[in-house]
Amino acid sequence: MKISCKPFELILKHPFSISKFTRTSTPLILLKIQYEDVIGYGEASMVPYMGESYESAAAFIGNVDLSPFKYPFNFDEIISYLDTVAPGQPAIKAAIDIALNDINGKIQRKPCYEIYGADLAKMPVTSYTIGIDTPEVIREKLKDAADFKVIKVKLGRDNDREIIQTIRSMTNVPLYVDANQGWSDRIKAIDLIYWLHDQGVVLIEQPMDKNDLDGNAWLTHRSPVPLLADEAVQRLGDMERLKGAYHGINIKLMKSCGMYEGNQMILKARSFGMKVLIGCMSETSCATLAAAALAPLCNWADLDGPWLTINNPFANPVFENGKYILNDSPGLGLEGITSDLFL
């Protein structure tokens, strides 16, 4: 198998702020794998806090040899092999997994969602994310979210209530909240959670520090809305210790090393009686379509990457009534691929 890749800077429409930092772009690796005469596409979104970079991704790819792996692909063996190449680095591993899933679908002449047993009739609406900002900028961002049925709100600073009140002055759509570990006082946090519930918030991601298992569990046992692990869970091996500490998990393919392990995490969550939100980093259509193939297996979706950027190199996914509309093309169904993309 031949791997080609290209660095790409994904530019955000607005500066994106969460509880601990702000950024205006995200470094990506766009990846292409050729297996015999079939080409698959993948993507690594390397948000800074995950610790990956162009340099680490290039070094990793330089040490990868996929030639021993033949069709039909054993994805469990492939992910295990990638973990032997280097620890960590889930985003570049995800890019390889996504490209191989694209190839797998094309060889089988089936869309990826069909291979994973996803029923498109169960596609959840996806949310549009509003980062922490001033009331004036939040109002401008909400104009971009007009076609979405759910708003996801970043909280975790001292102006949480002001942000929610600003949004509620313009729309009554349901809200998802992501505190990004921003709350430290469990008494103040549970009081805020009840207030957020009254404001139409239907789930909250990572309320307290990912290492504070007791604090998050204390909130979970008292919360009127589902609390989900985000930073506290990356891969399948992280899940056992979270049982009982959260109502559910947020899966991102850039954390789970791609589609195969992401699906294994969905199955594990179901076995624990936990709910699942499938989310994304700052991503193009490539990685978000990979996640959308698994979205009907989940309770909620937050796959807004292509609409938060200004230079998506592919065609935007088809989106109607707040949901992804997936086509029946084999593989990912990625469109808008140009001949010069990997030059």
Phi, psi and omega in degrees: 000139180254128179252129172238147180212161182215129173293146181210133177259116180270119185265130181276148178298319181229151171306135187251116183243135170239195189296335189241347181196171179228143174216162182242352179204170179223128176285134179237160161243120171268130191232143178229132175239131175252122176243110188054244181253017182249135182246135175237152184240142178219177185206139171244118174261115190252073178299141191304322187290348178275348172087007178263161184207171174305318184293316181292323180293317180297319179295321180296310181300323180297339180259001183268133174233105181268002186300330179290345186267119182246160176285138004283136186289136170262097187293330177296317178293322181295314179296320177299320177296314181300326177292336177282337180293317178195147176287162177065216178051052183292334184291315181288329173294322177298320180301317179294314180300316182297316179298320179291325175294323176298315177297316181302315178295320181292322177293319180281349185059043178225146172292152183300323182298325179291320180298324180273003176075026180273133179266113184299337177295344180257016179299121178282158171295153176249149184267163175246127189268132175249115178284168178296131182195182177285158178305322181296315181289323178300319178298322178293318179297324181297333177295327178288344184263015187300330183272001183259147183264352180219141175248133172258133188241129174274126177233186176123007174244197186271005181244029184302313183293323179298319180298313180297317180297324177296314180296318181292341176286347183241335184207152177247016180295156176302153183237139163257147178237139173235111180275348177048046177067020190279348182258136183240337181258113187294330179291313176297323182294315182292326175297317179293322180299317178295322177295318179297321176303317178293339180270004178092020175279131186251348173200157179224128177265141170035071183295319184239175182311137183300335180273351180269074183296320181295317180297316179293322178295320178302315178294318182302319183287351182240351189281138175279354178233155179298135174251131187243139171285134175236280178299336182285348181226126175243305187237173185306320182293346179277348196281327187304317184286348183271349183300122181090345181268341179219160174281339184190188182225155171254115177265132170235134182297331179289344174264326188270007183067025171113196189287317185299306182289329174302316178294322176298325178290323176299314180297319179294317179301316178300320180294335178272355186075024181260152178268165187225129166253128173258125185236190180213165167270201169284109190222159175273186177299332185299301183289326181288328174293325175298316178292322180297332177296335178262347187303322179296348177273357187247168177280323185220161178224145175222078188238059188262006187315307184299336184268354178262004186236168181244357183222040173305120185282354180245171174294140176297145176300154175287134190219120181220138178052037176081007184232152168293137173248101184275141178271177182260021177293146179298146179080218183287334187078023181290134180235164179083023179282124181258154185293337183264006188298326184252014177283000000 
